[in-house]
Amino acid sequence: MVKLSVIVPFFNVQAYASDTVRSLRANTREDFEFILVDDCSTDGTPDILRRAEEDVPGVVVRGHKANAGLATARNTGLDAARGEYIAFLDGDDWVAPGHYARLLAQTEALGCEFVRTDHVQVTGTARTVRRVPHGPRGVVGDPREAILPAARTTSVDYAFAWAGLYHRDLLDRGLLRFTDGLRTAEDRPWIWRLHRQANSFAVLGNLSHFYRRGVASSLTQIGDERQLDFIRAYDQVLSETAADRDADVLLPKAVRTYCAVIAHHVGAVGKFEPPVARTLKSLASAALKSMPRPLLDDVLDTMDTERATVLRRLRRRPAGIKETTAA
């Protein structure tokens, strides 16, 4: 019986993949499997994965014939997973020795459907502790209650799929799959659905997952049209939340979060190529106009002046307007 399946997508991370594989080797156990998904890499990453399949116990390699993005790569791993529990790891990150055995033991002792964990953010040589924005550690609670309050950062804003462990029952209920084709923000509809529909969760203070920031190949560093998938991701969050039995309570949080993300991207519009910047503004304007007017008005009235001004300007933007610059 496979106790744990760890799903690790890779795409053109030759410089870091060996570190990731080395950390998996330090986490091997006879009832663990590591599903490495190559999303059609064009560098030396496939060679590293082939060697890992030969040398690291429990490694299974799956591949795509065409690049499909992180969401679809994770789903490929989910399709192959046999474990009672599921974990995720990105191909440029790593975990400390024994990380998964400790995490599994803690989760089983708590008896909840999933856990979320703190992590260490690594930017160059700097390391920073990042905490799940939710109450005490090691206490089982209702994940729906962790969505609110609307005006504060909560557990659904800490969307990293790899920061946790998930029971297979959630996969069988369709709660662990990602929206195919999303190139960025793929974990936002995922974390909202998980918190709305799962029955129990807990937060752990483990600091044995190391998340690498500022990687040149990461989509967060690239200003092309793939970045704009956050619009589709948050449209999904809004539509699914609007259908929830507690929509009147949860929608203010979803609208506020969406607005904050729009303001962030438009505020950094200079990193986008001019045609992408124009598309961003057009899509953002349409998104704002589609939001429930009373909820949007409340968000704009209570948000800081700088972001509220950006959003009000976008909302007034005529449909189909052509920008002459990316500014």
Disulfide bonds with the S-S distance in Angstrom:
none
